[in-house]
Amino acid sequence: MKRIAFKMKLNPGCRDEYIRRHDTIWPELVTLLKETGIADYSIFLDEETLSLFGVLKVNDAVQMDKLPEQEVMKRWWAYMKDIMESNPDNSPVSIPLEEVFYLP
């Protein structure tokens, strides 16, 4: 499995709402992510900078490239766009992070 990390940015005052929405994540989105081969997915928040750090494992990173085409993914992004930095297509502004150390 390939490990992937990225960062996003939460809007000020949206911490609790971000957590609430993820606590009630849509089952169809969970199914899509798992069918895409995503596992061990975590998002961490740096409250000082409002940076969100995502870390996940995926069987085939190319499969992730198909996620933006999926209707449930588009709906989730539209649902989240008011609480985080987003692109014109509603996808979150996401910056890949380079792995510089790993201790298995």
C-alpha positions in Angstrom: 0.0 0.0 0.0 1.1 3.5 -0.7 0.9 6.1 2.0 -0.2 9.6 1.1 -0.3 12.8 3.1 -1.7 16.2 2.3 -2.8 19.4 3.9 -5.9 21.5 3.7 -7.1 24.7 5.5 -10.1 25.1 7.8 -12.0 28.4 7.9 -11.8 30.2 11.3 -14.5 29.3 13.7 -15.4 26.0 11.9 -13.6 23.4 14.0 -16.6 22.0 15.7 -18.7 21.9 12.5 -15.9 20.2 10.7 -15.7 17.5 13.4 -19.5 17.2 13.5 -19.7 16.6 9.7 -17.0 14.0 9.8 -18.6 12.3 12.8 -21.7 11.8 10.7 -19.9 11.1 7.4 -22.2 9.7 4.8 -22.2 5.9 4.5 -22.1 6.1 0.7 -18.9 8.2 0.9 -17.3 5.7 3.2 -18.2 3.0 0.8 -16.8 4.9 -2.2 -13.5 5.5 -0.3 -13.1 1.9 0.7 -14.0 0.7 -2.8 -11.3 3.0 -4.1 -8.8 1.1 -1.9 -8.4 3.8 0.7 -7.7 2.6 4.2 -6.3 3.9 7.5 -7.4 7.4 6.7 -6.9 10.1 9.4 -7.2 13.9 9.4 -5.4 16.0 12.1 -6.0 19.6 12.9 -3.3 22.2 13.9 -5.6 24.6 15.8 -3.0 27.3 15.8 -2.8 27.5 12.0 -6.2 25.8 11.1 -4.2 23.5 8.9 -5.7 20.0 8.4 -3.3 17.2 7.8 -4.6 14.1 6.0 -2.8 10.8 6.0 -4.1 7.6 4.3 -3.1 4.4 2.6 -4.2 3.3 -0.8 -3.7 0.2 -2.9 -3.5 2.1 -6.2 -3.0 5.9 -6.1 -4.2 6.1 -9.7 -7.7 5.0 -8.4 -7.8 8.2 -6.3 -7.6 10.3 -9.5 -11.2 9.0 -10.3 -12.7 10.3 -7.1 -13.5 13.8 -8.5 -15.7 12.2 -11.1 -17.9 10.5 -8.5 -21.3 12.1 -7.7 -21.1 11.5 -4.0 -17.6 13.1 -3.9 -18.9 16.2 -5.7 -21.8 16.4 -3.2 -19.5 16.0 -0.2 -17.2 18.8 -1.5 -20.2 21.1 -2.0 -21.3 20.3 1.5 -17.9 21.1 3.0 -17.0 24.2 0.9 -18.4 26.7 3.4 -16.1 25.6 6.2 -12.7 25.2 4.4 -10.7 26.6 1.6 -12.1 25.3 -1.7 -11.4 25.4 -5.4 -13.9 26.6 -7.9 -15.2 23.0 -8.4 -15.8 22.9 -4.6 -12.9 20.4 -4.0 -10.8 21.4 -1.0 -7.6 23.1 -1.7 -5.2 20.2 -1.0 -1.5 20.4 -1.0 0.5 17.1 -1.2 3.1 16.6 1.4 6.5 15.0 0.8 7.4 12.2 3.2 10.8 12.9 4.8 10.8 10.3 7.5 9.0 7.0 8.2 9.4 4.5 11.1 7.5 1.4 10.3 
